[in-house]
């Protein structure tokens, strides 16, 4: 499955991530680091929270499998209801700022 993940959450974040020498990792409280979005997406997927999963996923998400491809939140909700799928990352590969 490929998913286009939105880079904006619906609610503003209350904090900024900082390192000891630099500015906040992201300039706006509305746009979290990519890693935070991915973690939120995994949490929603594993909880089978279709509302949160759709809030974090672009409306034109493309789901691809052995039977072909489909698009949209309706398809994502149907897949989530039928699939016995969970996502547990083993490692993260990203820059220092996620």
Biopython code that builds the backbone (N, CA, C, O; Angstrom):
import numpy as np
from Bio.PDB.StructureBuilder import StructureBuilder

atoms = [
    (1, "UNK", "N", (0.831, -1.173, 0.000)),
    (1, "UNK", "CA", (0.000, 0.000, 0.000)),
    (1, "UNK", "C", (0.879, 1.241, 0.000)),
    (1, "UNK", "O", (1.814, 1.337, 0.795)),
    (2, "UNK", "N", (0.596, 2.176, -0.867)),
    (2, "UNK", "CA", (1.258, 3.471, -0.850)),
    (2, "UNK", "C", (0.264, 4.480, -0.304)),
    (2, "UNK", "O", (-0.920, 4.424, -0.638)),
    (3, "UNK", "N", (0.715, 5.381, 0.509)),
    (3, "UNK", "CA", (-0.169, 6.389, 1.069)),
    (3, "UNK", "C", (0.495, 7.751, 1.001)),
    (3, "UNK", "O", (1.652, 7.904, 1.392)),
    (4, "UNK", "N", (-0.231, 8.735, 0.508)),
    (4, "UNK", "CA", (0.256, 10.105, 0.525)),
    (4, "UNK", "C", (-0.149, 10.703, 1.864)),
    (4, "UNK", "O", (-1.333, 10.930, 2.113)),
    (5, "UNK", "N", (0.805, 10.951, 2.704)),
    (5, "UNK", "CA", (0.512, 11.419, 4.058)),
    (5, "UNK", "C", (0.533, 12.932, 4.086)),
    (5, "UNK", "O", (1.491, 13.554, 3.627)),
    (6, "UNK", "N", (-0.505, 13.518, 4.614)),
    (6, "UNK", "CA", (-0.595, 14.965, 4.753)),
    (6, "UNK", "C", (0.452, 15.453, 5.744)),
    (6, "UNK", "O", (0.737, 14.772, 6.730)),
    (7, "UNK", "N", (1.023, 16.617, 5.494)),
    (7, "UNK", "CA", (2.020, 17.166, 6.406)),
    (7, "UNK", "C", (1.414, 18.190, 7.346)),
    (7, "UNK", "O", (2.151, 18.970, 7.949)),
    (8, "UNK", "N", (0.115, 18.215, 7.490)),
    (8, "UNK", "CA", (-0.517, 19.146, 8.430)),
    (8, "UNK", "C", (-1.543, 18.407, 9.260)),
    (8, "UNK", "O", (-2.433, 17.750, 8.721)),
    (9, "UNK", "N", (-1.423, 18.513, 10.553)),
    (9, "UNK", "CA", (-2.420, 17.927, 11.441)),
    (9, "UNK", "C", (-3.569, 18.915, 11.605)),
    (9, "UNK", "O", (-3.409, 20.104, 11.330)),
    (10, "UNK", "N", (-4.706, 18.439, 12.044)),
    (10, "UNK", "CA", (-5.872, 19.279, 12.211)),
    (10, "UNK", "C", (-5.743, 20.219, 13.414)),
    (10, "UNK", "O", (-6.241, 21.343, 13.358)),
    (11, "UNK", "N", (-5.098, 19.797, 14.483)),
    (11, "UNK", "CA", (-4.961, 20.630, 15.683)),
    (11, "UNK", "C", (-3.525, 21.131, 15.805)),
    (11, "UNK", "O", (-2.587, 20.397, 15.492)),
    (12, "UNK", "N", (-3.342, 22.375, 16.258)),
    (12, "UNK", "CA", (-1.979, 22.874, 16.420)),
    (12, "UNK", "C", (-1.244, 22.135, 17.528)),
    (12, "UNK", "O", (-1.852, 21.657, 18.486)),
    (13, "UNK", "N", (0.057, 22.050, 17.383)),
    (13, "UNK", "CA", (0.881, 21.399, 18.394)),
    (13, "UNK", "C", (1.225, 22.402, 19.487)),
    (13, "UNK", "O", (1.361, 23.595, 19.215)),
    (14, "UNK", "N", (1.363, 21.932, 20.708)),
    (14, "UNK", "CA", (1.584, 22.813, 21.843)),
    (14, "UNK", "C", (3.061, 23.104, 22.094)),
    (14, "UNK", "O", (3.376, 23.978, 22.901)),
    (15, "UNK", "N", (3.959, 22.412, 21.440)),
    (15, "UNK", "CA", (5.378, 22.597, 21.722)),
    (15, "UNK", "C", (6.201, 22.556, 20.442)),
    (15, "UNK", "O", (5.746, 22.107, 19.391)),
    (16, "UNK", "N", (7.418, 23.039, 20.574)),
    (16, "UNK", "CA", (8.383, 22.953, 19.488)),
    (16, "UNK", "C", (9.516, 22.048, 19.939)),
    (16, "UNK", "O", (9.910, 22.087, 21.105)),
    (17, "UNK", "N", (10.038, 21.247, 19.047)),
    (17, "UNK", "CA", (11.219, 20.437, 19.350)),
    (17, "UNK", "C", (12.444, 21.318, 19.154)),
    (17, "UNK", "O", (12.539, 22.018, 18.146)),
    (18, "UNK", "N", (13.375, 21.300, 20.089)),
    (18, "UNK", "CA", (14.575, 22.123, 19.991)),
    (18, "UNK", "C", (15.802, 21.280, 20.307)),
    (18, "UNK", "O", (15.731, 20.315, 21.068)),
    (19, "UNK", "N", (16.916, 21.655, 19.716)),
    (19, "UNK", "CA", (18.167, 21.083, 20.170)),
    (19, "UNK", "C", (18.876, 22.167, 20.985)),
    (19, "UNK", "O", (18.369, 23.283, 21.099)),
    (20, "UNK", "N", (20.023, 21.855, 21.541)),
    (20, "UNK", "CA", (20.690, 22.773, 22.460)),
    (20, "UNK", "C", (21.197, 24.044, 21.785)),
    (20, "UNK", "O", (21.366, 25.063, 22.454)),
    (21, "UNK", "N", (21.441, 24.007, 20.484)),
    (21, "UNK", "CA", (22.070, 25.153, 19.832)),
    (21, "UNK", "C", (21.215, 25.823, 18.776)),
    (21, "UNK", "O", (21.552, 26.917, 18.324)),
    (22, "UNK", "N", (20.129, 25.207, 18.374)),
    (22, "UNK", "CA", (19.425, 25.737, 17.216)),
    (22, "UNK", "C", (18.011, 26.191, 17.486)),
    (22, "UNK", "O", (17.509, 26.107, 18.607)),
    (23, "UNK", "N", (17.382, 26.673, 16.434)),
    (23, "UNK", "CA", (15.988, 27.123, 16.514)),
    (23, "UNK", "C", (15.050, 25.921, 16.573)),
    (23, "UNK", "O", (15.500, 24.778, 16.496)),
    (24, "UNK", "N", (13.761, 26.173, 16.709)),
    (24, "UNK", "CA", (12.812, 25.045, 16.664)),
    (24, "UNK", "C", (12.993, 24.253, 15.377)),
    (24, "UNK", "O", (13.361, 24.813, 14.344)),
    (25, "UNK", "N", (12.736, 22.966, 15.438)),
    (25, "UNK", "CA", (12.892, 22.105, 14.263)),
    (25, "UNK", "C", (11.914, 22.470, 13.167)),
    (25, "UNK", "O", (12.202, 22.248, 11.991)),
    (26, "UNK", "N", (10.783, 23.016, 13.513)),
    (26, "UNK", "CA", (9.823, 23.436, 12.506)),
    (26, "UNK", "C", (9.318, 24.813, 12.884)),
    (26, "UNK", "O", (9.153, 25.126, 14.063)),
    (27, "UNK", "N", (9.075, 25.625, 11.881)),
    (27, "UNK", "CA", (8.784, 27.033, 12.118)),
    (27, "UNK", "C", (7.339, 27.285, 12.531)),
    (27, "UNK", "O", (7.061, 28.285, 13.193)),
    (28, "UNK", "N", (6.443, 26.435, 12.173)),
    (28, "UNK", "CA", (5.031, 26.659, 12.457)),
    (28, "UNK", "C", (4.479, 25.572, 13.361)),
    (28, "UNK", "O", (4.787, 24.396, 13.168)),
    (29, "UNK", "N", (3.654, 25.948, 14.363)),
    (29, "UNK", "CA", (3.049, 24.918, 15.201)),
    (29, "UNK", "C", (2.033, 24.082, 14.439)),
    (29, "UNK", "O", (1.559, 23.076, 14.966)),
    (30, "UNK", "N", (1.684, 24.465, 13.220)),
    (30, "UNK", "CA", (0.709, 23.722, 12.422)),
    (30, "UNK", "C", (1.361, 22.629, 11.579)),
    (30, "UNK", "O", (0.657, 21.750, 11.084)),
    (31, "UNK", "N", (2.678, 22.655, 11.401)),
    (31, "UNK", "CA", (3.345, 21.689, 10.536)),
    (31, "UNK", "C", (4.379, 20.915, 11.348)),
    (31, "UNK", "O", (5.480, 21.410, 11.589)),
    (32, "UNK", "N", (4.027, 19.701, 11.768)),
    (32, "UNK", "CA", (4.964, 18.905, 12.562)),
    (32, "UNK", "C", (6.034, 18.274, 11.683)),
    (32, "UNK", "O", (5.879, 18.209, 10.464)),
    (33, "UNK", "N", (7.115, 17.810, 12.293)),
    (33, "UNK", "CA", (8.131, 17.093, 11.524)),
    (33, "UNK", "C", (7.530, 15.847, 10.876)),
    (33, "UNK", "O", (6.571, 15.270, 11.389)),
    (34, "UNK", "N", (8.094, 15.445, 9.762)),
    (34, "UNK", "CA", (7.566, 14.300, 9.005)),
    (34, "UNK", "C", (7.495, 13.039, 9.858)),
    (34, "UNK", "O", (6.530, 12.281, 9.757)),
    (35, "UNK", "N", (8.496, 12.805, 10.691)),
    (35, "UNK", "CA", (8.506, 11.605, 11.517)),
    (35, "UNK", "C", (7.315, 11.577, 12.475)),
    (35, "UNK", "O", (6.744, 10.516, 12.723)),
    (36, "UNK", "N", (6.942, 12.729, 13.009)),
    (36, "UNK", "CA", (5.779, 12.793, 13.898)),
    (36, "UNK", "C", (4.495, 12.435, 13.146)),
    (36, "UNK", "O", (3.618, 11.767, 13.695)),
    (37, "UNK", "N", (4.387, 12.873, 11.907)),
    (37, "UNK", "CA", (3.216, 12.535, 11.100)),
    (37, "UNK", "C", (3.165, 11.030, 10.849)),
    (37, "UNK", "O", (2.102, 10.418, 10.952)),
    (38, "UNK", "N", (4.305, 10.436, 10.523)),
    (38, "UNK", "CA", (4.357, 8.987, 10.269)),
    (38, "UNK", "C", (3.992, 8.212, 11.531)),
    (38, "UNK", "O", (3.236, 7.243, 11.463)),
    (39, "UNK", "N", (4.524, 8.630, 12.687)),
    (39, "UNK", "CA", (4.183, 7.960, 13.943)),
    (39, "UNK", "C", (2.690, 8.067, 14.237)),
    (39, "UNK", "O", (2.076, 7.094, 14.676)),
    (40, "UNK", "N", (2.104, 9.233, 14.000)),
    (40, "UNK", "CA", (0.663, 9.427, 14.208)),
    (40, "UNK", "C", (-0.143, 8.557, 13.253)),
    (40, "UNK", "O", (-1.181, 8.010, 13.628)),
    (41, "UNK", "N", (0.339, 8.428, 12.007)),
    (41, "UNK", "CA", (-0.350, 7.608, 11.011)),
    (41, "UNK", "C", (-0.328, 6.143, 11.435)),
    (41, "UNK", "O", (-1.345, 5.453, 11.354)),
    (42, "UNK", "N", (0.837, 5.669, 11.888)),
    (42, "UNK", "CA", (0.941, 4.282, 12.375)),
    (42, "UNK", "C", (0.021, 4.046, 13.568)),
    (42, "UNK", "O", (-0.646, 3.014, 13.641)),
    (43, "UNK", "N", (-0.019, 4.991, 14.500)),
    (43, "UNK", "CA", (-0.873, 4.845, 15.690)),
    (43, "UNK", "C", (-2.344, 4.764, 15.289)),
    (43, "UNK", "O", (-3.085, 3.938, 15.820)),
    (44, "UNK", "N", (-2.767, 5.608, 14.362)),
    (44, "UNK", "CA", (-4.164, 5.577, 13.898)),
    (44, "UNK", "C", (-4.462, 4.270, 13.172)),
    (44, "UNK", "O", (-5.532, 3.690, 13.357)),
    (45, "UNK", "N", (-3.534, 3.806, 12.356)),
    (45, "UNK", "CA", (-3.706, 2.546, 11.646)),
    (45, "UNK", "C", (-3.851, 1.386, 12.629)),
    (45, "UNK", "O", (-4.769, 0.575, 12.511)),
    (46, "UNK", "N", (-2.948, 1.314, 13.589)),
    (46, "UNK", "CA", (-2.964, 0.211, 14.547)),
    (46, "UNK", "C", (-4.187, 0.240, 15.463)),
    (46, "UNK", "O", (-4.635, -0.807, 15.932)),
    (47, "UNK", "N", (-4.725, 1.427, 15.720)),
    (47, "UNK", "CA", (-5.927, 1.564, 16.550)),
    (47, "UNK", "C", (-7.206, 1.403, 15.729)),
    (47, "UNK", "O", (-8.308, 1.441, 16.277)),
    (48, "UNK", "N", (-7.058, 1.225, 14.419)),
    (48, "UNK", "CA", (-8.193, 1.169, 13.488)),
    (48, "UNK", "C", (-9.084, 2.406, 13.637)),
    (48, "UNK", "O", (-10.311, 2.315, 13.590)),
    (49, "UNK", "N", (-8.443, 3.557, 13.816)),
    (49, "UNK", "CA", (-9.127, 4.845, 13.946)),
    (49, "UNK", "C", (-9.222, 5.468, 12.563)),
    (49, "UNK", "O", (-8.344, 6.225, 12.149)),
    (50, "UNK", "N", (-10.299, 5.142, 11.850)),
    (50, "UNK", "CA", (-10.414, 5.604, 10.464)),
    (50, "UNK", "C", (-10.525, 7.119, 10.346)),
    (50, "UNK", "O", (-10.046, 7.692, 9.368)),
    (51, "UNK", "N", (-11.137, 7.770, 11.308)),
    (51, "UNK", "CA", (-11.259, 9.232, 11.243)),
    (51, "UNK", "C", (-9.882, 9.891, 11.330)),
    (51, "UNK", "O", (-9.578, 10.786, 10.541)),
    (52, "UNK", "N", (-9.055, 9.466, 12.272)),
    (52, "UNK", "CA", (-7.712, 10.039, 12.415)),
    (52, "UNK", "C", (-6.826, 9.650, 11.241)),
    (52, "UNK", "O", (-6.035, 10.463, 10.762)),
    (53, "UNK", "N", (-6.953, 8.419, 10.778)),
    (53, "UNK", "CA", (-6.160, 7.978, 9.638)),
    (53, "UNK", "C", (-6.467, 8.832, 8.409)),
    (53, "UNK", "O", (-5.552, 9.237, 7.692)),
    (54, "UNK", "N", (-7.728, 9.102, 8.168)),
    (54, "UNK", "CA", (-8.113, 9.942, 7.026)),
    (54, "UNK", "C", (-7.675, 11.395, 7.221)),
    (54, "UNK", "O", (-7.328, 12.077, 6.257)),
    (55, "UNK", "N", (-7.691, 11.867, 8.478)),
    (55, "UNK", "CA", (-7.235, 13.234, 8.734)),
    (55, "UNK", "C", (-5.751, 13.396, 8.422)),
    (55, "UNK", "O", (-5.303, 14.490, 8.079)),
    (56, "UNK", "N", (-5.002, 12.330, 8.539)),
    (56, "UNK", "CA", (-3.555, 12.364, 8.293)),
    (56, "UNK", "C", (-3.178, 11.963, 6.870)),
    (56, "UNK", "O", (-1.999, 11.989, 6.515)),
    (57, "UNK", "N", (-4.157, 11.595, 6.057)),
    (57, "UNK", "CA", (-3.896, 11.059, 4.727)),
    (57, "UNK", "C", (-4.549, 11.950, 3.669)),
    (57, "UNK", "O", (-5.679, 12.405, 3.844)),
    (58, "UNK", "N", (-3.842, 12.192, 2.590)),
    (58, "UNK", "CA", (-4.382, 12.985, 1.490)),
    (58, "UNK", "C", (-5.649, 12.334, 0.940)),
    (58, "UNK", "O", (-5.773, 11.109, 0.925)),
    (59, "UNK", "N", (-6.582, 13.160, 0.492)),
    (59, "UNK", "CA", (-7.850, 12.638, -0.025)),
    (59, "UNK", "C", (-7.677, 11.750, -1.246)),
    (59, "UNK", "O", (-8.507, 10.875, -1.495)),
    (60, "UNK", "N", (-6.613, 11.959, -2.011)),
    (60, "UNK", "CA", (-6.410, 11.158, -3.216)),
    (60, "UNK", "C", (-5.431, 10.009, -2.972)),
    (60, "UNK", "O", (-4.727, 9.586, -3.888)),
    (61, "UNK", "N", (-5.387, 9.504, -1.735)),
    (61, "UNK", "CA", (-4.507, 8.393, -1.396)),
    (61, "UNK", "C", (-4.737, 7.244, -2.376)),
    (61, "UNK", "O", (-5.873, 6.957, -2.753)),
    (62, "UNK", "N", (-3.650, 6.593, -2.782)),
    (62, "UNK", "CA", (-3.747, 5.463, -3.697)),
    (62, "UNK", "C", (-3.405, 4.186, -2.950)),
    (62, "UNK", "O", (-2.333, 4.082, -2.354)),
    (63, "UNK", "N", (-4.297, 3.225, -2.977)),
    (63, "UNK", "CA", (-4.080, 1.912, -2.378)),
    (63, "UNK", "C", (-3.810, 0.936, -3.508)),
    (63, "UNK", "O", (-4.619, 0.808, -4.427)),
    (64, "UNK", "N", (-2.678, 0.249, -3.446)),
    (64, "UNK", "CA", (-2.268, -0.661, -4.515)),
    (64, "UNK", "C", (-2.084, -2.046, -3.933)),
    (64, "UNK", "O", (-1.428, -2.210, -2.904)),
    (65, "UNK", "N", (-2.650, -3.029, -4.577)),
    (65, "UNK", "CA", (-2.509, -4.405, -4.124)),
    (65, "UNK", "C", (-2.535, -5.357, -5.299)),
    (65, "UNK", "O", (-2.523, -4.923, -6.451)),
    (66, "UNK", "N", (-2.571, -6.658, -5.023)),
    (66, "UNK", "CA", (-2.530, -7.657, -6.093)),
    (66, "UNK", "C", (-3.753, -7.616, -7.011)),
    (66, "UNK", "O", (-3.700, -8.131, -8.128)),
    (67, "UNK", "N", (-4.840, -7.017, -6.561)),
    (67, "UNK", "CA", (-6.056, -6.946, -7.387)),
    (67, "UNK", "C", (-6.211, -5.606, -8.096)),
    (67, "UNK", "O", (-7.245, -5.338, -8.708)),
    (68, "UNK", "N", (-5.189, -4.772, -8.013)),
    (68, "UNK", "CA", (-5.261, -3.478, -8.689)),
    (68, "UNK", "C", (-5.114, -2.323, -7.720)),
    (68, "UNK", "O", (-4.596, -2.481, -6.615)),
    (69, "UNK", "N", (-5.576, -1.160, -8.149)),
    (69, "UNK", "CA", (-5.426, 0.061, -7.365)),
    (69, "UNK", "C", (-6.762, 0.770, -7.216)),
    (69, "UNK", "O", (-7.658, 0.624, -8.048)),
    (70, "UNK", "N", (-6.876, 1.527, -6.159)),
    (70, "UNK", "CA", (-8.056, 2.345, -5.913)),
    (70, "UNK", "C", (-7.610, 3.599, -5.182)),
    (70, "UNK", "O", (-6.508, 3.643, -4.636)),
    (71, "UNK", "N", (-8.449, 4.608, -5.168)),
    (71, "UNK", "CA", (-8.081, 5.895, -4.549)),
    (71, "UNK", "C", (-9.178, 6.389, -3.612)),
    (71, "UNK", "O", (-10.352, 6.050, -3.761)),
    (72, "UNK", "N", (-8.759, 7.197, -2.647)),
    (72, "UNK", "CA", (-9.679, 7.968, -1.834)),
    (72, "UNK", "C", (-9.869, 7.459, -0.411)),
    (72, "UNK", "O", (-9.521, 6.328, -0.071)),
    (73, "UNK", "N", (-10.437, 8.343, 0.404)),
    (73, "UNK", "CA", (-10.693, 8.015, 1.805)),
    (73, "UNK", "C", (-11.705, 6.889, 1.962)),
    (73, "UNK", "O", (-11.590, 6.090, 2.893)),
    (74, "UNK", "N", (-12.684, 6.806, 1.081)),
    (74, "UNK", "CA", (-13.663, 5.716, 1.172)),
    (74, "UNK", "C", (-12.967, 4.379, 1.009)),
    (74, "UNK", "O", (-13.253, 3.436, 1.747)),
    (75, "UNK", "N", (-12.069, 4.287, 0.065)),
    (75, "UNK", "CA", (-11.311, 3.050, -0.140)),
    (75, "UNK", "C", (-10.401, 2.757, 1.050)),
    (75, "UNK", "O", (-10.252, 1.604, 1.455)),
    (76, "UNK", "N", (-9.796, 3.799, 1.605)),
    (76, "UNK", "CA", (-8.930, 3.618, 2.772)),
    (76, "UNK", "C", (-9.742, 3.072, 3.948)),
    (76, "UNK", "O", (-9.294, 2.158, 4.642)),
    (77, "UNK", "N", (-10.931, 3.629, 4.171)),
    (77, "UNK", "CA", (-11.788, 3.145, 5.261)),
    (77, "UNK", "C", (-12.196, 1.686, 5.036)),
    (77, "UNK", "O", (-12.183, 0.884, 5.970)),
    (78, "UNK", "N", (-12.555, 1.349, 3.803)),
    (78, "UNK", "CA", (-12.936, -0.034, 3.497)),
    (78, "UNK", "C", (-11.762, -0.982, 3.738)),
    (78, "UNK", "O", (-11.926, -2.048, 4.331)),
    (79, "UNK", "N", (-10.583, -0.584, 3.275)),
    (79, "UNK", "CA", (-9.402, -1.421, 3.466)),
    (79, "UNK", "C", (-9.096, -1.607, 4.947)),
    (79, "UNK", "O", (-8.795, -2.716, 5.389)),
    (80, "UNK", "N", (-9.174, -0.522, 5.712)),
    (80, "UNK", "CA", (-8.894, -0.597, 7.144)),
    (80, "UNK", "C", (-9.879, -1.527, 7.845)),
    (80, "UNK", "O", (-9.498, -2.260, 8.757)),
    (81, "UNK", "N", (-11.140, -1.501, 7.426)),
    (81, "UNK", "CA", (-12.148, -2.366, 8.032)),
    (81, "UNK", "C", (-11.967, -3.838, 7.691)),
    (81, "UNK", "O", (-12.391, -4.706, 8.454)),
    (82, "UNK", "N", (-11.345, -4.128, 6.557)),
    (82, "UNK", "CA", (-11.200, -5.513, 6.106)),
    (82, "UNK", "C", (-9.819, -6.104, 6.389)),
    (82, "UNK", "O", (-9.688, -7.316, 6.565)),
    (83, "UNK", "N", (-8.814, -5.276, 6.432)),
    (83, "UNK", "CA", (-7.437, -5.778, 6.548)),
    (83, "UNK", "C", (-7.077, -6.064, 8.004)),
    (83, "UNK", "O", (-7.480, -5.341, 8.915)),
    (84, "UNK", "N", (-6.342, -7.090, 8.191)),
    (84, "UNK", "CA", (-5.783, -7.395, 9.513)),
    (84, "UNK", "C", (-4.330, -6.949, 9.502)),
    (84, "UNK", "O", (-3.419, -7.743, 9.736)),
    (85, "UNK", "N", (-4.130, -5.663, 9.226)),
    (85, "UNK", "CA", (-2.798, -5.108, 9.020)),
    (85, "UNK", "C", (-2.428, -4.195, 10.180)),
    (85, "UNK", "O", (-3.244, -3.397, 10.639)),
    (86, "UNK", "N", (-1.197, -4.319, 10.647)),
    (86, "UNK", "CA", (-0.645, -3.377, 11.618)),
    (86, "UNK", "C", (0.732, -2.952, 11.127)),
    (86, "UNK", "O", (1.358, -3.641, 10.322)),
    (87, "UNK", "N", (1.184, -1.832, 11.614)),
    (87, "UNK", "CA", (2.487, -1.299, 11.211)),
    (87, "UNK", "C", (3.317, -1.052, 12.463)),
    (87, "UNK", "O", (3.013, -0.160, 13.255)),
    (88, "UNK", "N", (4.348, -1.833, 12.632)),
    (88, "UNK", "CA", (5.264, -1.683, 13.759)),
    (88, "UNK", "C", (6.666, -1.455, 13.208)),
    (88, "UNK", "O", (7.339, -2.407, 12.812)),
    (89, "UNK", "N", (7.109, -0.205, 13.180)),
    (89, "UNK", "CA", (8.446, 0.066, 12.638)),
    (89, "UNK", "C", (9.536, -0.580, 13.481)),
    (89, "UNK", "O", (9.466, -0.584, 14.710)),
    (90, "UNK", "N", (10.522, -1.113, 12.820)),
    (90, "UNK", "CA", (11.663, -1.712, 13.502)),
    (90, "UNK", "C", (12.802, -0.712, 13.657)),
    (90, "UNK", "O", (13.529, -0.737, 14.650)),
    (91, "UNK", "N", (12.953, 0.172, 12.664)),
    (91, "UNK", "CA", (13.993, 1.184, 12.663)),
    (91, "UNK", "C", (13.500, 2.407, 11.935)),
    (91, "UNK", "O", (12.623, 2.312, 11.077)),
    (92, "UNK", "N", (14.052, 3.548, 12.266)),
    (92, "UNK", "CA", (13.768, 4.793, 11.550)),
    (92, "UNK", "C", (15.050, 5.235, 10.849)),
    (92, "UNK", "O", (16.129, 5.190, 11.439)),
    (93, "UNK", "N", (14.933, 5.654, 9.610)),
    (93, "UNK", "CA", (16.041, 6.219, 8.858)),
    (93, "UNK", "C", (15.641, 7.621, 8.437)),
    (93, "UNK", "O", (14.880, 7.798, 7.487)),
    (94, "UNK", "N", (16.151, 8.607, 9.138)),
    (94, "UNK", "CA", (15.806, 9.979, 8.817)),
    (94, "UNK", "C", (16.917, 10.902, 9.315)),
    (94, "UNK", "O", (17.820, 10.468, 10.030)),
    (95, "UNK", "N", (16.844, 12.159, 8.936)),
    (95, "UNK", "CA", (17.819, 13.113, 9.396)),
    (95, "UNK", "C", (17.651, 13.426, 10.879)),
    (95, "UNK", "O", (16.706, 12.958, 11.513)),
    (96, "UNK", "N", (18.544, 14.196, 11.415)),
    (96, "UNK", "CA", (18.537, 14.527, 12.835)),
    (96, "UNK", "C", (17.262, 15.234, 13.266)),
    (96, "UNK", "O", (16.881, 15.170, 14.434)),
    (97, "UNK", "N", (16.607, 15.901, 12.342)),
    (97, "UNK", "CA", (15.411, 16.656, 12.684)),
    (97, "UNK", "C", (14.122, 15.958, 12.280)),
    (97, "UNK", "O", (13.060, 16.580, 12.261)),
    (98, "UNK", "N", (14.204, 14.680, 11.957)),
    (98, "UNK", "CA", (13.026, 13.879, 11.656)),
    (98, "UNK", "C", (12.378, 14.266, 10.389)),
    (98, "UNK", "O", (11.369, 13.674, 10.006)),
]
sb = StructureBuilder()
sb.init_structure("model")
sb.init_model(0)
sb.init_chain("A")
sb.init_seg("    ")
for serial, (resi, resn, name, xyz) in enumerate(atoms, 1):
    if name == "N":
        sb.init_residue(resn, " ", resi, " ")
    sb.init_atom(name, np.array(xyz, "f"), 0.0, 1.0, " ", f" {name:<3s}", serial, name[0])
structure = sb.get_structure()
